[in-house]
Amino acid sequence: MKFPRRIVVPPPQSCTTLAAKPPLAKHQTHRKLTWWHRVHPHTKGKLAEYIARTYFTLQGYRRLPTSKHQLAQTDILLQKHNLILIIEVKARTTQAKAHQALHPSQRQRLHAQARKLAARHPNCTVRVDALFLFLHPPFLEHIPSIEPTKPQRY
């Protein structure tokens, strides 16, 4: 087998042809998407709640039954001795986004539900906690006793 004596090198491209990229649509970004971005939001929420239930079960809490009419929009309701926890679970890609996801109006709603629950169980202490899940270490952050804040009007 014979090799050619001459090697043809293509001419160098100009910088403008290398840098020219089509403009992105409004919803597109240059970042690489991970598998988490392809999961349906409902599935993400169910997975996050399952992880949270497992986390608190390993700490000795037991799940309390809830009905949609009693406590609307409560993610998890747990009890350990005379302490009842209302858990709000947030799953986001970063820790900062998880903290921003808990809106002041949502905090007020959770504390209103805690007051209703405390009236039904006068011998128990009711507390509102938050559990944040994200894709990088430490992966999970438990915030006990989140305080209610007033929503800001714009």
Contacts in CASP RR format, 6 or more apart in sequence:
PFRMAT RR
TARGET T0000
AUTHOR 0000-0000-0000
METHOD contacts of the structure
MODEL  1
MKFPRRIVVPPPQSCTTLAAKPPLAKHQTHRKLTWWHRVHPHTKGKLAEY
IARTYFTLQGYRRLPTSKHQLAQTDILLQKHNLILIIEVKARTTQAKAHQ
ALHPSQRQRLHAQARKLAARHPNCTVRVDALFLFLHPPFLEHIPSIEPTK
PQRY
24 30 0 8 1.000
34 93 0 8 1.000
34 135 0 8 1.000
36 44 0 8 1.000
36 93 0 8 1.000
36 135 0 8 1.000
37 93 0 8 1.000
39 47 0 8 1.000
44 91 0 8 1.000
45 89 0 8 1.000
45 91 0 8 1.000
47 91 0 8 1.000
48 89 0 8 1.000
48 90 0 8 1.000
48 91 0 8 1.000
48 133 0 8 1.000
49 75 0 8 1.000
49 76 0 8 1.000
49 89 0 8 1.000
51 133 0 8 1.000
51 140 0 8 1.000
52 75 0 8 1.000
52 76 0 8 1.000
52 87 0 8 1.000
52 89 0 8 1.000
52 131 0 8 1.000
52 133 0 8 1.000
53 63 0 8 1.000
53 76 0 8 1.000
55 131 0 8 1.000
55 140 0 8 1.000
55 142 0 8 1.000
56 76 0 8 1.000
56 78 0 8 1.000
56 85 0 8 1.000
56 87 0 8 1.000
57 63 0 8 1.000
59 80 0 8 1.000
60 80 0 8 1.000
61 78 0 8 1.000
61 79 0 8 1.000
61 80 0 8 1.000
61 85 0 8 1.000
62 78 0 8 1.000
62 79 0 8 1.000
62 80 0 8 1.000
63 76 0 8 1.000
63 77 0 8 1.000
63 78 0 8 1.000
64 77 0 8 1.000
64 78 0 8 1.000
64 79 0 8 1.000
64 84 0 8 1.000
65 77 0 8 1.000
66 74 0 8 1.000
66 77 0 8 1.000
71 77 0 8 1.000
71 86 0 8 1.000
71 113 0 8 1.000
71 116 0 8 1.000
71 117 0 8 1.000
72 113 0 8 1.000
73 109 0 8 1.000
74 86 0 8 1.000
74 110 0 8 1.000
74 113 0 8 1.000
75 87 0 8 1.000
75 88 0 8 1.000
75 89 0 8 1.000
76 85 0 8 1.000
76 86 0 8 1.000
76 87 0 8 1.000
76 89 0 8 1.000
77 84 0 8 1.000
77 85 0 8 1.000
77 86 0 8 1.000
77 87 0 8 1.000
77 117 0 8 1.000
78 84 0 8 1.000
78 85 0 8 1.000
78 87 0 8 1.000
79 85 0 8 1.000
79 124 0 8 1.000
82 123 0 8 1.000
82 124 0 8 1.000
82 125 0 8 1.000
83 124 0 8 1.000
83 125 0 8 1.000
83 127 0 8 1.000
84 117 0 8 1.000
84 121 0 8 1.000
84 124 0 8 1.000
84 125 0 8 1.000
84 126 0 8 1.000
84 127 0 8 1.000
85 126 0 8 1.000
85 127 0 8 1.000
85 128 0 8 1.000
85 129 0 8 1.000
86 110 0 8 1.000
86 113 0 8 1.000
86 114 0 8 1.000
86 117 0 8 1.000
86 126 0 8 1.000
86 127 0 8 1.000
86 128 0 8 1.000
86 129 0 8 1.000
87 129 0 8 1.000
87 130 0 8 1.000
87 131 0 8 1.000
88 102 0 8 1.000
88 106 0 8 1.000
88 110 0 8 1.000
88 128 0 8 1.000
88 129 0 8 1.000
88 130 0 8 1.000
88 131 0 8 1.000
88 146 0 8 1.000
89 130 0 8 1.000
89 131 0 8 1.000
89 133 0 8 1.000
90 98 0 8 1.000
90 101 0 8 1.000
90 102 0 8 1.000
90 130 0 8 1.000
90 131 0 8 1.000
90 132 0 8 1.000
90 133 0 8 1.000
91 98 0 8 1.000
91 132 0 8 1.000
91 133 0 8 1.000
91 134 0 8 1.000
92 98 0 8 1.000
92 101 0 8 1.000
92 132 0 8 1.000
92 133 0 8 1.000
92 134 0 8 1.000
93 134 0 8 1.000
93 135 0 8 1.000
94 134 0 8 1.000
94 135 0 8 1.000
94 136 0 8 1.000
95 132 0 8 1.000
95 134 0 8 1.000
95 136 0 8 1.000
95 141 0 8 1.000
97 134 0 8 1.000
98 132 0 8 1.000
98 133 0 8 1.000
98 134 0 8 1.000
98 141 0 8 1.000
99 132 0 8 1.000
102 130 0 8 1.000
102 146 0 8 1.000
103 151 0 8 1.000
104 148 0 8 1.000
104 149 0 8 1.000
104 150 0 8 1.000
104 151 0 8 1.000
104 152 0 8 1.000
105 151 0 8 1.000
107 128 0 8 1.000
107 146 0 8 1.000
107 147 0 8 1.000
107 148 0 8 1.000
107 149 0 8 1.000
108 148 0 8 1.000
108 149 0 8 1.000
108 150 0 8 1.000
108 151 0 8 1.000
110 128 0 8 1.000
110 146 0 8 1.000
110 148 0 8 1.000
111 128 0 8 1.000
111 148 0 8 1.000
114 126 0 8 1.000
114 127 0 8 1.000
114 128 0 8 1.000
115 126 0 8 1.000
117 126 0 8 1.000
118 124 0 8 1.000
118 126 0 8 1.000
127 144 0 8 1.000
127 145 0 8 1.000
128 145 0 8 1.000
128 146 0 8 1.000
129 142 0 8 1.000
129 143 0 8 1.000
129 144 0 8 1.000
129 145 0 8 1.000
129 146 0 8 1.000
130 142 0 8 1.000
130 143 0 8 1.000
130 146 0 8 1.000
131 140 0 8 1.000
131 141 0 8 1.000
131 142 0 8 1.000
131 143 0 8 1.000
132 140 0 8 1.000
132 141 0 8 1.000
132 143 0 8 1.000
133 139 0 8 1.000
133 140 0 8 1.000
134 140 0 8 1.000
134 141 0 8 1.000
END
